[in-house]
Amino acid sequence: MSGELDWARTTLHVCGYEIVGSDQLVRGTPWAQIFVFPTAQGQVFLKCMAKEFAFEAALLGLLTQHHFANLPDIIAISSDHNCFLMKDAGQPLRYLMQQNYNVAINCEVLKAYARLQQACLSIAQDLIMTTGALDHRLRHLPGLFQQLLADEGCLIQQELTTAEIARLRDLSGTFARSCELLGGLGIPETLEHGDFHDHNVLIKGEHITIADFGDAAVAHPFFSLASFLESNQRHHPLIRQGQIYQTLCQSYLDQWRDYAPSPALHQALEIASILRPFLWVSSFLRIISAPELVSFPEYEGFIAKKLRQLIDNLEKYNAVA
């Protein structure tokens, strides 16, 4: 880690920043470490990624080149060290929402994010080929699903029972049909954050920054809304199908009215919500072998939990189909 820190100090000096205190580790996980540098020009953050997540720097570099809005303000990127420096973008939205849940701010976040996704439509292929973002396009998901089922040893290690694995196999046809149906509703695939929730949205004054793209993919855009809504239900008093829930959904879906009529947009969100646990599993599998993961017991059993949720979602979908 000393190489990354030395690069950061040197780069800040070259860029005209005066460091006025010691750097501190503010977040450490098996997939990334974040340090803060106090400078005379304000706080600067260094994010260092594990190699499986290193494409985040290249992805942010490409998005920044296109001058897309609501992205981290990048000072410099080091492909050699898999890290980048960014300016302070404020507090996580989650902290603000825990103090006072503000529906209007959440709606603005969802609108801004939808605009970013639509701005990325023209560079979706570049995001995969140039930056290495995950390829979770719908036509590939059934194959990825079969790959997961083929590794029965991994699934058992992740605490799934043989009966649950068999049930997933039985539901593979439903999974594939759901992907096909979602793909036929007219919404184009584009940048999908991969872990879109209010802790990865930063607020500074009235400015919104969408951060932490280490799980980013090219996929159906509505997986992001499904993730955002599920997280809000876990961390805030948001009731599924309640008025606030509907308002949040509509603020995002309205941005896609040029691509499909309202019934199709709502159907697409329903199917994306059903399939979303698999996207999470597919991304999280990159780190299950990291030795540091044992220090994070809160993630123990997460893959099994998400796959059980997927089983439940697909079974309910079968029951009403």
N, C-alpha and C positions, 0 to 999 in steps of 0.2 A: 504493500500500500504506500510505501514511502515514495515510490516513483510517481504515483498519481498526485500525491501531495506536493512533491517538488515541482512537478509540471504546473500545478495550479498556482503555486506561489510565484513561479517565474512568469507565467502567463499574465497574472494579475499585474505584476510590476510592469511588464511590457505594455499592457493596455492602459496604464496610467492609474491603476488603483493603489492606494496606500493602505496596507494592512496595519491595523492598529491594535491587534490582540491575537491571542492564540486560536487556531482553528479547533473546532470541536466536532466530534461525531454526534449527530443528532438522530440518526436512524441507521440501524444495521440489520440486514436480513441476509439469508443465503443468496439472494439474487441481486442485491444492491446495497451500497453504503452511501450515506449522504452526510457531508461535512458542511459546516458553516464557517465562513471567514468574515470576521468583522473588519470593515474597511471604512475609511473616511467618507467614501461615497455610498455607504449603506452596506447591508449584509449581502454576501455573495455565497451561493451554494454550489458545492461540487458533488456531482453524482457519479459514482463509479459502479459499473454493471458487471455481473458475472458474464462469461462469454456467451451463454445461452440467451442473454438478454441484451447483448452488446449492440444489436441493430438499432436500439432506441436513439443513439447518438446520430447515426446516419439518417434515420427517419426524420428526426427533428431538423437536421441540417437541410434535407430536401424540402420539407414544409416551410422552413424559414426562407429558403431561396425564392419560394413562390409568394412570399409576403402574406401568407394566410393569417387571419386574425385569431386572437385568443390563445396563442401559443406561448410557451416560456420564452423569455427574452434571453437568448443565448449569447454569451460573451465569447466563448471559444469551445471547440470540440477537439478531442484527441482520439483519433482512431487507434493509435498505438497503445493507449492506456485504457481504451473502452470507457471514456468518461467525458463529461462536459461541465462547463461552468455556466451558471445562470443567475440572473439578478433576482432579488427578493420579489416574490409575487404576492405576498400577503398571507393571510390565514386560510386554512382549509375551510371550505364552506360548511362542513359538518359541525365544526365548533360554533359557528355562528347560528346554525339551525338548532343546536341544542339549547342555546340561550333564548332564541326567539325564532320559531319556525316561520319562515317568510316564503309564502307561495310564489309571490311575484319574482323573487330572486331565482328560485328554482326554475320557473318558466323561462326567464331570460337565459339561464345557463343552457337549458335544453334547446332553445332557439339558436343560440350561438353555436352549440355543438352540431346541430343539424346543418347549419350553414357551412361549417368546416367540412363535414362529410361530403356535402354537395360540391364544394370547391375542389375536393380531392378526386372526384369522379374521373377527370381527364388524366390523372396521373396514377390511377389504381395499379396498373401493370408495373409502373416504375417502383411503386412502393414494395412490390414483391421482388422484382428482378434487381433493383439497384440497392435497396436498403436491407433486404432480407426479412422484411416483415412476414409474419405467418400467413400462409395461404389457407384460409378457412372458407373459401368460396363453396357454395352449396353443392356444386357437382362433385367436390372432393370429400365432403363429410361422410357419405356412406362408406367410402373406402377407408377413411380414418377410423370409423366406427368398427369396421371389420378387423383392422389392425389391432385395435385395443382388445377386442374379444379373443383374438388369436394368442395374446399374451396372458394366458390364464394364470400363470405363476405370479405375474405382477398383480393381477386383480385379487388373488387370494392373499398375497402379501399385504395388500391394501385393505384387508379385512372384509372383502366380499365373500359370501358363501357360494358354494357350488350351485345351490338352487337359484340364487340371484343372478349368477353368471348365465345359467340356462335361461332364465327369464329374459335377460338382455338379448340373448340369441333369438328367442322367440319373437322379440319386438323389433328385430332388425329390419323387417319389411315395413313396419309402421314408421320407423325412423327414416328409411329411404323415401317412402311416399310423402312424408311430411316435408322433407327437403325439396322434393320435386314440386309439391304444391306451393310452398313458399316461394320458390324460384319463378313460378308462373304468374305471380301476382303483380309483376310490373315494376317493382322497386329495384333499382340497380345496386350492385354490390360496390362497396367503396371502403374507405378507412373505417375500421371498427376498433375502438379503443382497447377492448379486451378486458378492462377492469374499470368500467365507467361508473363512478359513484361520487358522492359529495365530499369524500376525503381526498379525492384526486382532482378537485376543483379548488382553485385558490382565488381569494377575493382581496383586492387592495383598493380601497375606496369604492369606485363604481366599476373598476376593471375586473374582468373575468379571465382567468388563465386556466386552461385545461392541461394538466400535467400528468406525468408518469405513464409513458407510452411503451413500457417494457413488455406488455402483452398484446400490443397492437397487431392487427391482421387486416387483410382485405377479406371482407365477409359481408353478410347482409347487415345493413346499417341498424336494423331494429333490435339486434342483439344488445346493442348499447342501451337502448331505452329499457329493455327488459332487466338489464343489470342495475340500472339506476333506480328503477321502481322497487326491485326486490331489496336493494340496500336500504332505501328509504323506509321500507316496511320493518326492517330489522332494527334500525337505529332511531327512528322517529315514530310518533303516533300516527302513521299513515295507514289507513284501512283500505284494503283492496276493494275496488269498485265504489269507494266513497267519493264525495264531491271533490276533495282535493286531489285524489288519485286521478279522477277523470280530467280535471283541469290540467294536471301535469301531462297526461297522455296527449290531450288535444293540442297543447302548446307545441309539442314536438311533431305530432302527426300532421298538423296543419302545414308544416314546412314542406311536406312531401305531396301536397295535393296535385301538383303538376304531373305526377308520375302514376297515380292510381286514384280511383274514387274512394270516398270515405269508407264504405264497407270493406273494400279490399285492404285498405290501410289497417283497419282494426283487426281483420283476419290475419294479416301478416304479423302484427304484434302478438296475437294469441299463439301463433305457431312458433314464432321466435322465442317466446317465453317458455314453451314446451321444450325446445331444443337447447336452450341456453346452458343448462348444466353440463352438456357434453363439451361445449366450447371451453368452459372453465376447466374441465378435466384435461382436455387436450393441451391446454396451455400449462397447467400446473405440473403435468408429467415431466416437464423439463427439469424440475428441481427435486424430485423425490429421492434421487440418489445423493444429493448434496449432504455431506456429513454434518454441516451446521444446522440442518433441519431439526435435529434432536433437541436443540436449544429453544425450539418454538413449539411447545406441546399443544398450543391452540390450533395448529394445523394437522394434528394427528387425526387420522380417520376422515379427513376432508374429502378425499377422492371417493371413498365408499359412500359418504353422505350424499355427495352430488350425484353419484350414479343411482342411488336409491331414489333420489328425487326425480331423476330422469325416468326410471322405471314407473314411478307413480304418475308422472306427467303423461307418458305414452299410453299407459293403461287407461287413464281417464279419457284421453283423446280417442282411443279405440271404442270406448263405451258410448261416446256421443257421435262418432263418425257414421 
